[in-house]
Structures are given as C-alpha cells and as structure tokens.
C-alpha cells in the first residue's frame, strides 16, 4: 500500500463512528479492525480504489471541507461518513469483513481466511 493511502486508512481509524473503537490495524497492508460491544469487523481496502479517491479529490471533484483540507484528510472524512452509514444500514454478523468501493462499505462473503 502506498504511504499516502496508508495514511488515509490510519486517519480513518481516528474517525470511527460513535461507540466503535479501533482494536487492530495495519494500514500499510490495507486493513483496520473495529469493535463495538460483541461485534468485531475487519475493514479491508483496495489500493486502486483509494488512489482513485485521492486523485478525484486532488483534481477538485470533492471540495467538501474547502481547499485548505488536503485530499488525504478529505478522503478519510468522507470514508468515515460512508462507514457510519454502512454500519447503520447493514445488519452484519458479530464478525464480518467489509471492503470500501468509493462511496460505501460492502460486506464481503464469509470465507475460511476472513474473520
């Protein structure tokens, strides 16, 4: 994972929805683990998707918080909103794995290597 994209993931870990806490992470490998009550979720990120988000924001396509907020911080803030919406609208098992696709977090199918 590129260093700037790992920074997006790290910052997202600091902006979790209320009640959620960061319990594990390796932004350089593209993942965070978050927990709330008895729920544990892994968030995995695709480098291509994050790079596209940074590129779009850098080109001025999403100046939500103004030009003084850089693309990395803007993307982390947007992803935090998307995460909150995704967690609120999808009922997931107590353990689940999600991926981000530019505007929403999607549940991945359960598999032997996914928690």
Residue pairs with C-beta under 8 A, 6 or more apart in sequence:
1 9
1 27
1 28
1 29
1 30
1 45
1 47
2 47
2 51
3 28
4 54
4 72
5 30
5 45
5 47
5 50
5 51
5 54
6 27
6 28
6 30
7 27
7 72
8 50
8 53
8 54
8 72
8 75
8 76
8 79
9 25
9 27
9 30
9 31
9 32
9 45
9 50
10 25
10 27
11 72
11 73
11 76
12 32
12 43
12 76
12 79
12 80
12 83
13 22
13 25
13 27
13 32
13 34
14 22
14 76
15 76
15 77
15 79
15 80
16 22
16 34
16 80
16 83
17 80
17 83
17 84
17 87
19 36
19 37
20 34
20 35
20 36
20 87
21 34
21 35
21 36
22 32
22 33
22 34
23 33
23 34
23 35
23 40
24 32
24 33
25 31
25 32
25 33
30 44
30 45
30 46
30 47
31 42
31 43
31 44
31 45
32 42
32 43
33 40
33 41
33 42
33 43
34 40
34 41
34 43
35 41
38 94
39 92
39 94
39 95
39 96
40 94
40 95
40 115
41 87
41 92
41 95
41 96
41 97
41 98
42 96
42 97
42 98
42 114
42 115
43 83
43 97
43 98
43 99
43 100
43 105
44 97
44 98
44 99
44 108
45 99
45 100
46 99
46 100
46 101
49 100
49 101
49 102
50 75
50 100
52 102
53 75
53 78
53 79
53 102
54 71
54 72
54 75
56 62
57 63
57 71
57 74
57 75
58 71
62 74
62 78
63 74
64 74
64 77
64 78
65 73
65 74
65 77
69 77
79 100
82 100
82 103
82 104
82 105
83 105
85 104
86 98
86 104
86 105
86 106
87 105
90 107
92 98
92 107
93 110
95 115
96 107
96 108
96 110
97 107
97 108
97 110
97 114
97 115
98 105
98 106
98 107
98 108
99 105
99 106
99 108
100 106
108 114
